[in-house]
């Protein structure tokens, strides 16, 4: 059981990896460790925190969601919906082509949270999916503290945007440990 959980975690982490200079993922990337709160090439972080966390502080995390990200997420999650994996099938849908898994796009909120100071633990997350994310869209997750609930708990506004659209709107409650 532990091995299968570790395998799934590695696959999920690989979904956020970037290709090597040949455009391929080397076998060693599966074993690569990402530094806590670190960025890889192609990732961008903007942290707006002055000292201790307070209302108004926030963070933005951006990444392009690639074909490989979608395939690896399907492997890690088991979500093999043809809307994400089969271009021919997806062309006949309301989206006129493949789209990124909504949960993969929403995962960038978690990536943004990982860049806040301290250890962040999700207590709840509400999401409204407003528009699709296309493969190779540059996606930005933004998290803003809107309320200090005390005891290290915060209520956050969470959004995910492409260059053209607000694609996910939501709210989260997190516990942040120093």
C-alpha positions in Angstrom: 0.0 0.0 0.0 2.8 2.5 1.0 4.6 1.8 -2.3 1.4 2.5 -4.4 0.8 5.8 -2.5 4.5 6.8 -3.1 4.1 5.9 -6.8 1.0 8.0 -7.1 2.7 10.9 -5.3 5.7 10.7 -7.7 3.3 10.7 -10.7 1.4 13.7 -9.4 4.7 15.6 -8.8 5.8 14.7 -12.3 2.7 16.3 -13.7 4.2 19.6 -12.6 7.7 18.8 -14.0 9.2 20.5 -17.0 10.8 18.7 -20.0 14.6 18.5 -20.4 16.4 20.2 -23.3 15.2 17.5 -25.7 11.5 18.0 -24.7 11.5 14.6 -22.9 11.4 13.7 -19.3 14.4 11.8 -18.3 13.8 8.7 -16.1 15.8 10.4 -13.3 13.2 13.2 -13.1 10.8 10.8 -11.5 13.3 10.6 -8.6 14.1 14.3 -8.7 13.3 16.2 -5.5 11.9 19.7 -5.7 13.1 22.1 -3.0 10.3 23.1 -0.6 8.7 26.3 -1.9 11.1 26.1 -4.9 10.4 26.8 -8.5 11.5 25.0 -11.7 12.2 26.6 -15.0 8.9 27.8 -16.5 7.3 28.4 -13.1 6.8 31.9 -11.7 6.0 33.0 -8.2 5.0 36.4 -6.9 4.8 36.6 -3.1 3.1 39.6 -1.5 3.7 39.1 2.2 5.1 41.7 4.6 6.4 40.0 7.7 3.7 37.9 9.5 0.7 36.8 7.5 -2.2 39.1 7.6 -5.4 40.1 5.7 -4.4 41.4 2.2 -1.3 39.3 1.8 -1.2 37.0 -1.2 0.7 34.9 -3.6 0.5 34.1 -7.3 1.9 31.0 -9.0 2.0 30.5 -12.8 2.8 27.6 -15.0 2.0 26.4 -18.6 -0.1 23.2 -18.5 1.3 20.9 -21.1 0.2 17.7 -22.9 2.5 15.8 -20.7 1.0 17.4 -17.5 -2.4 16.1 -18.6 -1.2 12.6 -19.4 0.7 12.3 -16.1 -2.3 13.6 -14.2 -4.5 11.0 -15.8 -2.0 8.3 -14.8 -1.8 9.6 -11.2 -5.5 10.2 -10.7 -7.0 7.5 -12.9 -9.2 10.2 -14.6 -9.1 8.9 -18.2 -12.1 10.9 -19.4 -11.8 11.2 -23.3 -12.4 14.9 -23.0 -8.9 15.2 -21.6 -7.1 12.5 -23.6 -8.8 11.9 -27.0 -8.7 14.9 -29.5 -10.9 13.3 -32.0 -13.6 12.5 -29.5 -13.3 15.9 -27.8 -13.7 17.8 -31.0 -17.4 16.9 -31.1 -18.1 18.3 -27.6 -19.1 21.8 -26.5 -15.4 22.5 -26.0 -14.4 21.7 -29.6 -11.3 20.0 -28.4 -9.4 18.6 -25.5 -9.3 20.4 -22.2 -7.1 20.1 -19.0 -8.6 18.3 -16.0 -10.3 20.8 -13.8 -8.6 19.3 -10.7 -5.2 19.7 -12.4 -5.8 23.4 -13.0 -7.1 23.8 -9.5 -4.0 22.1 -8.2 -2.1 25.3 -9.0 -3.9 26.8 -6.0 -2.1 24.3 -3.9 1.2 25.2 -5.6 0.6 28.8 -4.7 -0.2 27.9 -1.1 3.1 26.0 -0.9 5.0 29.3 -1.5 3.5 31.0 1.6 5.7 31.0 4.7 5.2 28.1 7.0 3.5 24.8 6.4 0.0 25.0 4.9 -2.7 22.5 5.6 -6.0 22.6 3.7 -9.1 22.5 5.9 -11.6 23.2 3.1 -11.7 24.3 -0.6 -14.8 25.4 -2.6 -14.4 25.8 -6.3 -16.5 27.1 -9.2 -15.3 26.0 -12.6 -16.1 28.9 -15.0 -14.3 28.2 -18.2 -12.1 25.4 -19.6 -8.3 25.4 -19.6 -6.7 24.3 -22.9 -3.5 22.3 -23.2 -0.5 24.7 -23.4 -2.5 27.5 -21.7 -0.4 29.6 -19.2 -2.4 29.4 -16.0 -2.0 31.6 -12.9 -3.4 30.8 -9.5 -3.9 33.6 -7.0 -4.5 33.3 -3.3 -5.4 36.3 -1.1 -5.9 36.2 2.6 -9.4 37.7 3.3 -9.9 36.8 7.0 -7.7 35.8 9.9 -9.8 33.2 11.8 -7.3 32.9 14.7 -5.2 30.0 15.8 -3.2 30.0 12.5 -6.4 29.6 10.4 -7.1 31.8 7.5 -10.0 32.2 5.0 -8.6 32.8 1.4 -10.0 33.9 -1.9 -8.6 31.5 -4.6 -8.7 32.1 -8.3 -7.2 30.5 -11.4 -6.9 32.5 -14.6 -5.6 32.1 -18.1 -4.5 35.1 -20.2 -8.1 35.4 -21.4 -10.4 34.1 -18.6 -11.1 33.6 -15.0 -11.4 29.8 -15.1 -11.8 28.9 -11.4 -13.2 31.0 -8.6 -13.2 29.8 -5.0 -12.6 30.1 -1.3 -10.4 28.0 1.0 -9.7 27.7 4.7 -6.2 26.7 5.6 -4.1 26.2 8.7 -0.6 27.7 8.5 2.0 26.4 10.9 5.2 28.3 11.5 
